[in-house]
Amino acid sequence: MSASMPQKQERLERILRMAPVVAVVTIDDAGVAVALAQALLDGGIGAIEITLRTPAALDAIRAIAQANPLAAVGAGTVLSAADLDAAAVAGAQFAVSPGASPALFDAADASALPLLPGAATAGEAMTLAERGYRLQKFFPAEPAGGVEYLRALAGPLPHIRFCPTGGIRVDNAAAYLRLPNVLCVGGSWLTPSALVRAQDWPAITVLARAAAALRN
C-alpha cells in the first residue's frame, strides 16, 4: 500500500459523500459537458463520472474541470495506466474502474488520483481491501447479486464501503442506500441520452434533484 493511500481514500470518500448518487455519464459531444454538469449541480448532484467510452470523454472532463469548480468530475471505465494518466492530465478528481489488475494497481499506487476499483465477489473485495481500498465499486451490481448480496457482505467485511453501479435505477436505488455498507450508488438514469441530445437541462435538473433526495 502506498504511503498516500489513506489520504487518497479520504479524498475519495468526501467526493462519494457529496450526494447519494454519483452521476454516471457517457457523453458524445464535449460541447455540452459544461451545461450538463451545471444541470446536475443545480439538482444537488456534485460527483460526476464521465466514462472513457467515447472520444469526447477526456475533453468533457477537461471542460467541466475548468468551468465548474464545484463539480467533482471523475473518469470512469479506467482500464489501464494510460487511462489513469490521461484522466489526471484532463483534470479528473477521481477515477473508477470496473475491476482491477496488477498493472492498474501499480499505476494507481504511483498516481495522485484516487481510484475507486470494482469488485463483484467477496474474494475480489478482500483483495482490494488488502491493497488499502476500503472504498470500492460493486459492479455489475444487479447481475452480481444486488441488494441481498451486498447485505450478506456487510457481516464478514464490515470495513468495506461500496458504491454499487450497474443496473441501478430510480426504483431500486433507495434499497441499496439503506444498506450500512453502501456510501452511494452510481446511476446513469440522471442523464438519459434523449435529454442530453435535446439539451433539456431543466429536465435533467429535475432528475438530479430527485436523486439527491433519495437518502432522505
FIDREN-167161 format. One record per residue (C-alpha): residue in one letter; x, y, z. Coordinates in Angstrom, 3 decimals. Last residue first. Layout:
BEGIN
<A; <X; Y; Z>>
...
# end
This chain:
BEGIN
<N; <-33.933; 11.473; 2.967>>
<R; <-31.308; 9.378; 1.179>>
<L; <-33.105; 9.641; -2.167>>
<A; <-33.284; 13.442; -2.136>>
<A; <-30.230; 13.948; -4.368>>
<A; <-31.756; 11.577; -6.902>>
<A; <-34.976; 13.597; -7.095>>
<R; <-32.972; 16.783; -7.576>>
<A; <-30.875; 15.142; -10.265>>
<L; <-33.938; 14.047; -12.211>>
<V; <-35.383; 17.580; -12.036>>
<T; <-32.016; 19.040; -13.064>>
<I; <-32.000; 16.709; -16.065>>
<A; <-35.402; 18.054; -17.107>>
<P; <-34.168; 21.639; -16.745>>
<W; <-31.133; 20.786; -18.909>>
<D; <-33.086; 19.659; -21.946>>
<Q; <-30.122; 19.719; -24.286>>
<A; <-32.194; 17.665; -26.770>>
<R; <-29.278; 15.253; -27.203>>
<V; <-28.786; 15.180; -23.434>>
<L; <-32.492; 14.535; -22.851>>
<A; <-32.530; 11.667; -25.350>>
<S; <-29.309; 10.212; -23.939>>
<P; <-30.799; 9.933; -20.459>>
<T; <-28.670; 11.811; -17.913>>
<L; <-29.931; 11.045; -14.399>>
<W; <-30.600; 7.394; -15.274>>
<S; <-26.861; 6.694; -15.473>>
<G; <-26.531; 5.887; -11.798>>
<G; <-23.745; 5.169; -9.372>>
<V; <-24.814; 4.488; -5.810>>
<C; <-23.690; 5.997; -2.530>>
<L; <-21.941; 5.073; 0.702>>
<V; <-23.227; 1.492; 0.909>>
<N; <-22.047; -0.768; 3.759>>
<P; <-24.948; 0.018; 6.103>>
<L; <-27.559; -0.825; 3.442>>
<R; <-30.389; 1.719; 3.109>>
<L; <-28.760; 3.213; 0.016>>
<Y; <-29.141; -0.061; -1.860>>
<A; <-32.907; -0.172; -1.286>>
<A; <-33.147; 3.516; -2.229>>
<A; <-31.566; 2.879; -5.637>>
<N; <-34.190; 0.330; -6.712>>
<D; <-36.874; 2.500; -8.364>>
<V; <-34.530; 5.268; -9.570>>
<R; <-32.407; 2.673; -11.279>>
<I; <-29.196; 0.805; -10.539>>
<G; <-28.493; -1.858; -13.163>>
<G; <-24.761; -1.402; -12.904>>
<T; <-23.193; 0.561; -10.088>>
<P; <-22.947; -0.105; -6.352>>
<C; <-20.701; 2.343; -4.469>>
<F; <-19.350; 0.240; -1.638>>
<R; <-17.908; 0.589; 1.840>>
<I; <-15.517; -2.011; 3.254>>
<H; <-14.706; -2.345; 6.971>>
<P; <-17.745; -4.524; 7.725>>
<L; <-16.476; -7.383; 5.532>>
<P; <-17.821; -10.554; 7.192>>
<G; <-21.244; -9.093; 8.056>>
<A; <-21.667; -6.436; 5.357>>
<L; <-21.060; -8.954; 2.570>>
<A; <-24.502; -10.552; 3.023>>
<R; <-26.227; -7.166; 2.614>>
<L; <-24.249; -6.643; -0.576>>
<Y; <-25.512; -9.956; -1.951>>
<E; <-29.102; -9.208; -0.977>>
<V; <-29.032; -5.762; -2.569>>
<G; <-27.826; -6.924; -5.962>>
<G; <-26.405; -10.331; -6.736>>
<A; <-23.747; -9.802; -9.374>>
<P; <-26.262; -9.110; -12.172>>
<E; <-27.721; -6.172; -10.179>>
<A; <-24.461; -4.595; -9.055>>
<P; <-22.177; -5.037; -12.023>>
<F; <-20.093; -3.888; -10.261>>
<F; <-19.696; -3.055; -6.581>>
<K; <-17.335; -0.058; -6.625>>
<Q; <-14.950; 0.001; -3.712>>
<L; <-13.911; 2.139; -0.758>>
<R; <-11.699; 0.312; 1.788>>
<Y; <-9.029; 0.073; -0.903>>
<G; <-5.791; -0.433; 1.026>>
<R; <-4.228; -3.185; -1.080>>
<E; <-5.580; -5.833; 1.290>>
<A; <-9.006; -4.252; 0.838>>
<L; <-8.790; -4.806; -2.917>>
<T; <-8.022; -8.497; -2.418>>
<M; <-10.857; -8.818; 0.101>>
<A; <-13.344; -7.230; -2.327>>
<E; <-12.208; -9.565; -5.085>>
<G; <-12.691; -12.572; -2.846>>
<A; <-16.115; -11.396; -1.693>>
<T; <-17.208; -11.086; -5.316>>
<A; <-18.063; -8.354; -7.839>>
<A; <-15.321; -5.817; -7.188>>
<G; <-14.589; -2.534; -8.942>>
<P; <-11.852; -0.057; -8.173>>
<L; <-12.493; 3.501; -6.953>>
<L; <-9.143; 5.178; -7.629>>
<P; <-7.814; 8.353; -6.048>>
<L; <-5.569; 10.357; -8.403>>
<A; <-2.091; 11.124; -7.066>>
<S; <-0.757; 8.282; -9.186>>
<A; <2.067; 5.856; -8.373>>
<D; <-0.086; 3.445; -6.382>>
<A; <-2.794; 3.759; -9.044>>
<A; <-0.357; 2.725; -11.770>>
<D; <0.781; -0.311; -9.782>>
<F; <-2.792; -1.384; -9.057>>
<L; <-3.686; -0.898; -12.730>>
<A; <-0.849; -3.187; -13.765>>
<P; <-1.825; -5.824; -11.213>>
<S; <-5.451; -5.751; -12.422>>
<A; <-8.668; -4.309; -11.043>>
<G; <-12.349; -4.237; -11.865>>
<P; <-14.894; -1.906; -13.451>>
<S; <-12.570; 1.063; -12.855>>
<V; <-13.340; 4.494; -11.433>>
<A; <-11.044; 7.514; -11.315>>
<F; <-11.072; 10.634; -9.157>>
<Q; <-10.531; 14.382; -9.371>>
<A; <-10.263; 14.466; -13.163>>
<G; <-8.306; 17.388; -14.587>>
<A; <-7.524; 16.205; -18.100>>
<V; <-3.960; 15.315; -17.064>>
<A; <-5.299; 13.060; -14.310>>
<A; <-7.674; 11.293; -16.703>>
<A; <-4.899; 10.770; -19.243>>
<D; <-2.646; 9.229; -16.594>>
<L; <-5.354; 6.837; -15.411>>
<D; <-6.267; 5.807; -18.952>>
<A; <-2.606; 5.187; -19.785>>
<A; <-2.165; 3.131; -16.624>>
<S; <-5.008; 0.938; -17.812>>
<L; <-8.721; 0.146; -17.615>>
<V; <-10.433; 3.323; -16.432>>
<T; <-14.105; 2.842; -17.285>>
<G; <-14.960; 6.041; -15.408>>
<A; <-13.164; 9.364; -15.152>>
<G; <-14.076; 11.828; -12.444>>
<V; <-15.576; 15.273; -12.089>>
<A; <-16.134; 16.733; -8.645>>
<A; <-18.257; 19.744; -9.571>>
<L; <-17.900; 22.946; -7.563>>
<P; <-15.017; 24.118; -9.748>>
<N; <-17.275; 24.116; -12.828>>
<A; <-15.558; 25.641; -15.870>>
<Q; <-12.065; 24.151; -15.894>>
<A; <-12.900; 20.719; -14.501>>
<I; <-16.031; 20.528; -16.644>>
<A; <-14.144; 21.305; -19.859>>
<R; <-11.299; 18.895; -19.099>>
<I; <-13.680; 16.063; -18.240>>
<A; <-15.596; 16.672; -21.476>>
<D; <-12.372; 16.742; -23.492>>
<L; <-11.415; 13.430; -21.903>>
<A; <-14.768; 11.858; -22.759>>
<A; <-15.255; 13.073; -26.327>>
<P; <-13.641; 10.046; -27.998>>
<T; <-16.223; 7.834; -26.277>>
<R; <-16.112; 5.085; -23.659>>
<L; <-13.978; 6.806; -21.048>>
<T; <-16.957; 7.168; -18.718>>
<I; <-17.545; 10.616; -17.244>>
<E; <-18.257; 10.193; -13.529>>
<I; <-19.931; 13.233; -11.974>>
<A; <-19.950; 13.979; -8.249>>
<G; <-21.871; 17.172; -7.425>>
<I; <-25.516; 16.141; -7.665>>
<G; <-27.733; 18.746; -5.972>>
<G; <-30.167; 19.492; -8.794>>
<D; <-28.353; 22.641; -9.867>>
<L; <-25.149; 20.613; -9.844>>
<L; <-26.630; 18.147; -12.321>>
<A; <-27.738; 20.949; -14.644>>
<Q; <-24.323; 22.572; -14.276>>
<A; <-22.613; 19.342; -15.306>>
<L; <-24.785; 19.134; -18.419>>
<A; <-24.101; 22.759; -19.313>>
<V; <-20.352; 22.173; -19.012>>
<A; <-20.406; 18.929; -20.971>>
<V; <-22.477; 20.152; -23.920>>
<G; <-19.517; 20.862; -26.210>>
<A; <-17.871; 17.606; -25.216>>
<D; <-20.298; 15.820; -27.506>>
<D; <-20.649; 12.039; -27.230>>
<I; <-21.009; 11.748; -23.456>>
<T; <-21.391; 8.660; -21.302>>
<V; <-22.368; 9.873; -17.847>>
<V; <-22.506; 8.141; -14.476>>
<A; <-23.970; 10.597; -11.959>>
<V; <-22.828; 9.663; -8.458>>
<V; <-25.910; 9.275; -6.295>>
<P; <-26.417; 9.718; -2.535>>
<A; <-24.745; 13.124; -2.671>>
<M; <-21.388; 14.681; -1.753>>
<R; <-20.465; 11.568; 0.231>>
<L; <-18.646; 9.966; -2.697>>
<I; <-16.444; 13.034; -3.083>>
<R; <-15.505; 13.163; 0.595>>
<E; <-14.815; 9.433; 0.489>>
<L; <-12.449; 9.884; -2.443>>
<R; <-10.407; 12.491; -0.596>>
<E; <-10.184; 10.202; 2.439>>
<Q; <-9.165; 7.261; 0.254>>
<K; <-6.428; 9.360; -1.335>>
<Q; <-5.156; 10.370; 2.089>>
<P; <-5.133; 6.751; 3.260>>
<M; <-3.308; 5.654; 0.053>>
<S; <-0.520; 8.240; 0.281>>
<A; <2.062; 5.915; 1.802>>
<S; <1.442; 3.374; -0.951>>
<M; <0.000; 0.000; 0.000>>
# end
